């Protein structure tokens, strides 16, 4: 395992490729009692805005948990390759952020279905963990 602090201007190609491939992720948020809540999501990196995005409904547990405690992690696995992002999430409901998150999601996965209650979790990534096969 290796750890990498994001340098968004010099992103390791193998890590960027892995986070661009279509893989579902497991997002971990923290409940008010500190126990983890893990749920499957799509995570989309945004090199231009230097963050990662998750789209969800405003009433979802992940949005509620992130509002109370912003510490999150998201992990994806493909065979022996894996990578985890760790950071802080901010729940955003402004149209610009939600649209940006939807656009990034569509690039990696598919166009999301309409959802008037949608919010975006903007994750400020503190670090990436990754398997040795995704090293620079």
C-alpha positions as CSV (number, residue, x, y, z in Angstrom):
1,X,0.0,0.0,0.0
2,X,1.1,3.5,-0.8
3,X,-0.2,6.9,0.2
4,X,-0.3,10.0,-1.9
5,X,-1.2,13.5,-1.1
6,X,-3.0,15.0,-4.1
7,X,-1.0,17.1,-6.4
8,X,-3.8,17.9,-8.8
9,X,-1.4,19.3,-11.4
10,X,0.8,16.1,-11.5
11,X,-1.7,13.3,-11.1
12,X,-0.2,9.8,-11.5
13,X,-1.5,8.4,-14.8
14,X,-2.2,4.9,-13.5
15,X,-4.2,6.3,-10.5
16,X,-6.1,8.7,-12.8
17,X,-6.9,5.9,-15.2
18,X,-8.2,3.7,-12.3
19,X,-10.5,6.6,-11.0
20,X,-11.7,7.2,-14.6
21,X,-12.8,3.5,-15.2
22,X,-16.3,2.5,-14.3
23,X,-16.1,1.1,-10.8
24,X,-18.6,1.4,-8.1
25,X,-17.3,2.6,-4.8
26,X,-18.1,2.2,-1.1
27,X,-18.6,5.5,0.7
28,X,-18.0,5.5,4.4
29,X,-19.6,8.2,6.5
30,X,-19.8,8.4,10.3
31,X,-23.0,8.1,12.3
32,X,-23.5,10.4,15.3
33,X,-22.3,7.6,17.6
34,X,-19.1,7.4,15.5
35,X,-19.8,4.0,13.9
36,X,-19.3,3.7,10.2
37,X,-22.1,3.7,7.6
38,X,-21.0,2.2,4.3
39,X,-23.0,2.5,1.1
40,X,-22.4,1.9,-2.6
41,X,-22.0,5.1,-4.7
42,X,-20.4,6.5,-7.8
43,X,-17.5,8.8,-7.1
44,X,-16.3,11.1,-9.8
45,X,-12.9,12.9,-9.6
46,X,-12.7,16.5,-10.8
47,X,-9.2,17.6,-11.5
48,X,-10.2,21.1,-12.5
49,X,-12.1,21.8,-9.3
50,X,-9.6,19.6,-7.3
51,X,-12.1,17.4,-5.5
52,X,-14.3,14.3,-5.8
53,X,-18.1,14.3,-6.2
54,X,-20.9,12.0,-5.0
55,X,-24.5,12.7,-6.0
56,X,-27.3,11.7,-3.7
57,X,-30.7,12.9,-2.3
58,X,-30.8,15.5,0.4
59,X,-32.5,13.1,2.8
60,X,-30.1,10.2,2.3
61,X,-28.1,8.9,5.3
62,X,-24.8,9.8,3.6
63,X,-25.9,13.5,3.2
64,X,-27.2,13.6,6.8
65,X,-24.1,12.0,8.2
66,X,-21.7,14.2,6.1
67,X,-23.6,17.3,7.4
68,X,-22.9,16.3,11.0
69,X,-19.4,14.9,10.5
70,X,-17.6,15.7,7.3
71,X,-14.9,12.9,7.5
72,X,-15.5,10.4,4.7
73,X,-13.6,7.8,2.7
74,X,-14.5,6.1,-0.6
75,X,-12.9,2.9,-1.8
76,X,-13.0,1.1,-5.1
77,X,-11.7,-2.4,-5.9
78,X,-11.0,-4.2,-9.1
79,X,-9.3,-7.6,-8.5
80,X,-5.9,-6.8,-6.9
81,X,-6.1,-3.1,-7.7
82,X,-7.7,-0.8,-5.2
83,X,-7.7,2.8,-4.1
84,X,-9.3,4.8,-1.3
85,X,-9.7,8.5,-1.0
86,X,-9.9,10.1,2.4
87,X,-11.2,13.6,3.0
88,X,-13.9,15.9,4.2
89,X,-17.3,16.2,2.5
90,X,-19.4,19.3,2.2
91,X,-23.1,18.9,1.3
92,X,-23.9,21.3,-1.6
93,X,-27.3,22.1,-2.8
94,X,-26.5,25.1,-5.0
95,X,-27.4,24.5,-8.7
96,X,-23.8,25.1,-10.0
97,X,-22.3,22.4,-7.7
98,X,-25.1,19.9,-8.3
99,X,-24.8,20.4,-12.1
100,X,-21.0,20.0,-11.9
101,X,-21.3,16.8,-9.9
102,X,-23.9,15.4,-12.3
103,X,-21.7,16.2,-15.3
104,X,-18.7,14.5,-13.7
105,X,-20.8,11.5,-12.7
106,X,-22.1,11.2,-16.3
107,X,-18.6,11.2,-17.7
108,X,-17.6,8.2,-15.5
109,X,-20.9,6.3,-15.2
110,X,-24.0,7.5,-17.1
111,X,-26.4,10.4,-17.1
112,X,-28.1,10.4,-13.8
113,X,-31.9,10.3,-13.7
114,X,-33.6,13.5,-12.8
115,X,-33.9,14.2,-9.0
116,X,-35.2,17.5,-7.8
117,X,-34.0,16.6,-4.3
118,X,-30.5,16.0,-5.4
119,X,-27.5,17.4,-3.6
120,X,-23.8,16.9,-4.2
121,X,-21.2,15.8,-1.7
122,X,-18.0,17.7,-2.6
123,X,-15.1,15.8,-1.1
124,X,-11.9,17.7,-0.4
125,X,-9.4,14.9,-0.8
126,X,-6.7,14.8,1.9
127,X,-5.0,11.7,0.5
128,X,-5.2,8.7,-1.8
129,X,-4.3,5.2,-0.6
130,X,-3.6,2.7,-3.3
131,X,-2.4,-0.8,-4.2
132,X,1.2,-1.0,-5.4
133,X,0.0,-1.7,-8.9
134,X,-1.3,2.0,-9.1
135,X,2.0,3.6,-8.1
136,X,3.6,6.3,-10.2
